[in-house]
Amino acid sequence: MQPTITIPKHWEYPRFALNQRTKQGIILGLHYYPNGTELAEQFGHGWRYALMSRKNSDELFHFEENQIQTLSPQELVSQITAEIEFYQRQIVILQQQLAAMTGGFTNA
């Protein structure tokens, strides 16, 4: 069963989704400052997003919805293709390590 998130009807719908790739990074979290709350009065109402700029980074950056830029289809394809190629190289390395290990065991 897929987890679901329910957004109250009186809230605006978020423009971006969890795990979406953007020019600023990958969206890992979002929170909403509803009108009439102290946080909304202090920072403005609406959605805020937590993004990780690099896959192995330990830093999160927070952006307002209007600060986030989407990737073009070409940029998205390029990012995903590069990630696939990276993991394919990792698989080859692991297969070579496994072959070296199993080859060593069969010769013993």
C-alpha positions as CSV (number, residue, x, y, z in Angstrom):
1,M,0.0,0.0,0.0
2,Q,1.3,3.4,-0.9
3,P,1.5,6.0,1.9
4,T,-0.7,9.0,1.4
5,I,-0.4,12.6,2.6
6,T,-3.6,14.5,3.2
7,I,-3.5,18.3,2.7
8,P,-6.2,20.3,4.4
9,K,-8.6,21.8,1.8
10,H,-8.0,25.3,3.0
11,W,-4.2,25.0,2.3
12,E,-2.7,25.7,-1.1
13,Y,-1.5,22.6,-2.9
14,P,2.4,22.4,-3.0
15,R,4.0,23.2,-6.4
16,F,6.8,20.6,-5.9
17,A,6.8,17.0,-4.8
18,L,9.0,15.0,-2.4
19,N,12.0,13.5,-4.1
20,Q,11.6,15.9,-7.1
21,R,14.9,17.0,-8.7
22,T,15.3,20.8,-9.0
23,K,18.2,23.1,-9.9
24,Q,18.7,23.6,-6.2
25,G,18.8,19.9,-5.4
26,I,16.4,17.1,-4.5
27,I,13.4,17.9,-2.3
28,L,13.5,15.8,0.9
29,G,10.8,17.6,2.9
30,L,8.2,20.3,2.9
31,H,6.2,22.2,5.5
32,Y,3.4,24.7,5.3
33,Y,3.0,28.0,7.2
34,P,-0.8,28.6,7.2
35,N,-2.2,32.1,7.1
36,G,-2.9,33.5,10.5
37,T,-0.1,31.7,12.3
38,E,2.9,33.3,14.0
39,L,5.3,31.6,11.5
40,A,3.3,32.9,8.6
41,E,3.3,36.4,10.0
42,Q,7.0,36.2,10.5
43,F,8.1,34.5,7.3
44,G,5.1,34.7,5.0
45,H,2.5,32.0,4.4
46,G,2.9,29.1,2.0
47,W,5.1,26.1,1.4
48,R,8.8,25.8,2.4
49,Y,11.0,23.0,1.0
50,A,14.0,21.2,2.5
51,L,16.5,20.3,-0.3
52,M,19.8,18.4,-0.4
53,S,22.0,19.9,-3.0
54,R,24.2,16.9,-3.6
55,K,23.3,13.2,-3.2
56,N,25.8,12.5,-0.4
57,S,25.6,15.8,1.3
58,D,24.8,16.1,5.0
59,E,23.5,19.7,4.6
60,L,19.8,20.6,4.0
61,F,18.9,23.9,2.5
62,H,15.5,25.5,3.0
63,F,13.8,27.4,0.2
64,E,10.5,29.2,-0.3
65,E,8.4,28.0,-3.2
66,N,9.3,31.0,-5.4
67,Q,13.0,30.4,-4.9
68,I,13.0,26.9,-6.5
69,Q,13.6,26.4,-10.2
70,T,12.6,23.2,-12.1
71,L,15.0,21.4,-14.3
72,S,14.3,21.3,-18.0
73,P,13.5,17.9,-19.5
74,Q,17.0,17.8,-21.0
75,E,18.6,18.6,-17.6
76,L,16.5,15.9,-15.9
77,V,17.4,13.3,-18.5
78,S,21.1,14.3,-18.2
79,Q,21.1,14.0,-14.4
80,I,19.3,10.6,-14.4
81,T,21.5,9.2,-17.2
82,A,24.7,10.3,-15.3
83,E,23.4,8.6,-12.2
84,I,22.5,5.4,-14.0
85,E,26.0,5.3,-15.6
86,F,27.6,5.9,-12.2
87,Y,25.7,3.0,-10.7
88,Q,26.5,0.7,-13.7
89,R,30.2,1.4,-13.1
90,Q,29.8,0.5,-9.4
91,I,28.0,-2.7,-10.4
92,V,30.9,-3.7,-12.7
93,I,33.4,-3.0,-9.9
94,L,31.4,-5.1,-7.5
95,Q,31.1,-7.9,-10.0
96,Q,34.9,-7.9,-10.5
97,Q,35.4,-8.0,-6.7
98,L,33.0,-10.8,-6.4
99,A,34.6,-12.7,-9.2
100,A,38.0,-12.2,-7.7
101,M,36.7,-13.5,-4.3
102,T,34.9,-16.5,-5.7
103,G,37.8,-17.3,-8.0
104,G,40.1,-17.3,-5.0
105,F,37.9,-19.7,-3.1
106,T,37.6,-22.2,-5.9
107,N,41.4,-22.3,-6.4
108,A,42.0,-23.1,-2.7
